[in-house]
Amino acid sequence: MTKRVAMREAVPEDLPALRALARTSLVHDSDAEAIVELLWSSAAEGCRIVLEHTDADDDADGTGGTRIIGFALGSLRPAHDALPATGHVELIIVDPEHRELGHGRELLADLERRLIAAGATRLRIRGNPPHFAWPGIDIRYTPAVCMAAAAGYERLLDCNSMLVDLAAADLATEKDEQRLTEAGIEVRRGRPEDEQALRAWCDEEFGGTWGQEAAMALRTSPPTLHVAVRDGAYLGFAGHGMQRADMFGPMGTAEAARGHGIGAVLLRRCLADQRDAGIEVAEIGWVGPARFYSKTVGARLGRVFWAFEKSVAA
Ligand SMILES: CC(C)(COP(=O)(O)OP(=O)(O)OC[C@H]1O[C@@H](n2cnc3c(N)ncnc32)[C@H](O)[C@@H]1OP(=O)(O)O)[C@@H](O)C(=O)NCCC(=O)NCCS
């Protein structure tokens, strides 16, 4: 009887097996397969790995008894703005039948080595925008939370998402839009030709990756983004679905234009798009102003994510 387990770099042909593992393991994410696609596309070179199990006595499917029982994906954020190059552990999954045998630990350690080899000087388990699925580990994936702690990671600030029941939320904007029009403010769906100017405006006004995320939303058909404009100048934007179809955000209103209800209209327009697309519950990711979302569309605090970081000894 020959049984062995081996790690190797993943190839695109492995994707169906990875999607199947995600479908059975990511029980709190109904779009598990799309998450694999998203994190596969943004993974760093050499940071997609699979764990294969061979049982030579079990060749019923003609594969020599070899099948994928786990995988790990990682991405890299180059050094920027005085922040060090960061390796992100994006996703690790082990087949339920092969858990608690040390495979998760092995996959994590190998992924860390690869991320460090690719230049990372610190490691994080926290979304790596603009291509992120979560802002950390949903604490209901408790073994994963324990694994991070056991591997020497320290907790960063927790993050939350909020949930909106789209059938119950008041998403009407007509009256508010009328009022804004009278004040010379046009609210409209983004257009592909907005990309350059909107991205520059987001970079200037908010920094971070919102400009890139806005650009991603403008490239879908139709664009999943709405803007508020006065005299040709952007005052606010909100987008949805650029990482995952049921996700809302980011959104932002220029500081000087806040308090006029622009954000509420932009938010409702996006959620109405999602409702029209058949989504029942939208998830507002990585929430800052809980009061705004709660008051405007009855959002409730939803998932809790713990983010982690580990420094890499020089
Ligand atoms: C998290 C996961 C990858 C661990 O894989 P595994 O092969 O079972 O893990 P290992 O046997 O190597 O154990 C590594 C550590 O994980 C933790 N762990 C694993 N199973 C656990 C459990 N049932 N309860 C608590 N901690 C657990 C432990 O800390 C363990 O190390 P320790 O025993 O030295 O403390 C696996 O549970 C899994 O695929 N879960 C579903 C997918 C998931 O949650 N992925 C992360 C989403 S962001």
The ligand as an SDF file (V2000), in Angstrom:
LIG
                    3D

 48 50  0  0  0  0  0  0  0  0999 V2000
   -8.0210   26.0550    8.3960 C   0  0  0  0  0  0  0  0  0  0  0  0
   -7.6350   24.7350    7.7180 C   0  0  0  0  0  0  0  0  0  0  0  0
   -6.9470   25.0520    6.3890 C   0  0  0  0  0  0  0  0  0  0  0  0
   -6.6550   23.9660    8.6420 C   0  0  0  0  0  0  0  0  0  0  0  0
   -6.1990   22.8150    7.9390 O   0  0  0  0  0  0  0  0  0  0  0  0
   -5.6760   21.5030    8.7110 P   0  0  0  0  0  0  0  0  0  0  0  0
   -4.9220   20.6840    7.7340 O   0  0  0  0  0  0  0  0  0  0  0  0
   -6.8130   20.8450    9.4030 O   0  0  0  0  0  0  0  0  0  0  0  0
   -4.6960   22.1480    9.7840 O   0  0  0  0  0  0  0  0  0  0  0  0
   -3.4810   21.4680   10.5980 P   0  0  0  0  0  0  0  0  0  0  0  0
   -3.8050   20.0530   10.9010 O   0  0  0  0  0  0  0  0  0  0  0  0
   -2.2050   21.7030    9.8770 O   0  0  0  0  0  0  0  0  0  0  0  0
   -3.4980   22.3260   11.9260 O   0  0  0  0  0  0  0  0  0  0  0  0
   -2.8660   23.5990   11.9550 C   0  0  0  0  0  0  0  0  0  0  0  0
   -3.4760   24.4410   13.0700 C   0  0  0  0  0  0  0  0  0  0  0  0
   -4.8130   24.7960   12.7100 O   0  0  0  0  0  0  0  0  0  0  0  0
   -5.5970   24.8950   13.9030 C   0  0  0  0  0  0  0  0  0  0  0  0
   -6.7260   23.9540   13.8080 N   0  0  0  0  0  0  0  0  0  0  0  0
   -6.9100   22.9780   12.8890 C   0  0  0  0  0  0  0  0  0  0  0  0
   -8.0940   22.3570   13.1350 N   0  0  0  0  0  0  0  0  0  0  0  0
   -8.6440   22.9560   14.1950 C   0  0  0  0  0  0  0  0  0  0  0  0
   -9.8660   22.8030   14.8900 C   0  0  0  0  0  0  0  0  0  0  0  0
  -10.7720   21.8580   14.5620 N   0  0  0  0  0  0  0  0  0  0  0  0
  -10.1180   23.6290   15.9240 N   0  0  0  0  0  0  0  0  0  0  0  0
   -9.2380   24.5880   16.2790 C   0  0  0  0  0  0  0  0  0  0  0  0
   -8.0490   24.7670   15.6550 N   0  0  0  0  0  0  0  0  0  0  0  0
   -7.7800   23.9710   14.6260 C   0  0  0  0  0  0  0  0  0  0  0  0
   -4.6800   24.5510   15.0500 C   0  0  0  0  0  0  0  0  0  0  0  0
   -4.1580   25.7410   15.5840 O   0  0  0  0  0  0  0  0  0  0  0  0
   -3.5920   23.7320   14.3800 C   0  0  0  0  0  0  0  0  0  0  0  0
   -2.3330   23.8100   14.9970 O   0  0  0  0  0  0  0  0  0  0  0  0
   -2.0980   23.3190   16.5180 P   0  0  0  0  0  0  0  0  0  0  0  0
   -2.8900   22.0500   16.6690 O   0  0  0  0  0  0  0  0  0  0  0  0
   -0.6270   23.1420   16.5920 O   0  0  0  0  0  0  0  0  0  0  0  0
   -2.5860   24.4470   17.3420 O   0  0  0  0  0  0  0  0  0  0  0  0
   -8.8750   23.8420    7.5120 C   0  0  0  0  0  0  0  0  0  0  0  0
   -9.5970   23.7540    8.7420 O   0  0  0  0  0  0  0  0  0  0  0  0
   -9.8110   24.3200    6.4470 C   0  0  0  0  0  0  0  0  0  0  0  0
   -9.6440   24.0350    5.2720 O   0  0  0  0  0  0  0  0  0  0  0  0
  -10.8770   25.0690    6.8350 N   0  0  0  0  0  0  0  0  0  0  0  0
  -11.8740   25.5780    5.9230 C   0  0  0  0  0  0  0  0  0  0  0  0
  -11.3370   26.6570    5.0470 C   0  0  0  0  0  0  0  0  0  0  0  0
  -10.9510   27.8930    5.8110 C   0  0  0  0  0  0  0  0  0  0  0  0
  -11.5080   28.2410    6.8330 O   0  0  0  0  0  0  0  0  0  0  0  0
   -9.9970   28.5860    5.2170 N   0  0  0  0  0  0  0  0  0  0  0  0
   -9.6620   29.8780    5.6380 C   0  0  0  0  0  0  0  0  0  0  0  0
  -10.6820   30.8230    5.0570 C   0  0  0  0  0  0  0  0  0  0  0  0
  -10.1200   32.4550    5.1070 S   0  0  0  0  0  0  0  0  0  0  0  0
  1  2  1  0
  2  3  1  0
  2  4  1  0
  2 36  1  0
  4  5  1  0
  5  6  1  0
  6  7  2  0
  6  8  1  0
  6  9  1  0
  9 10  1  0
 10 11  2  0
 10 12  1  0
 10 13  1  0
 13 14  1  0
 14 15  1  0
 15 16  1  0
 15 30  1  0
 16 17  1  0
 17 18  1  0
 17 28  1  0
 18 19  1  0
 18 27  1  0
 19 20  2  0
 20 21  1  0
 21 22  1  0
 21 27  2  0
 22 23  1  0
 22 24  2  0
 24 25  1  0
 25 26  2  0
 26 27  1  0
 28 29  1  0
 28 30  1  0
 30 31  1  0
 31 32  1  0
 32 33  2  0
 32 34  1  0
 32 35  1  0
 36 37  1  0
 36 38  1  0
 38 39  2  0
 38 40  1  0
 40 41  1  0
 41 42  1  0
 42 43  1  0
 43 44  2  0
 43 45  1  0
 45 46  1  0
 46 47  1  0
 47 48  1  0
M  END
$$$$
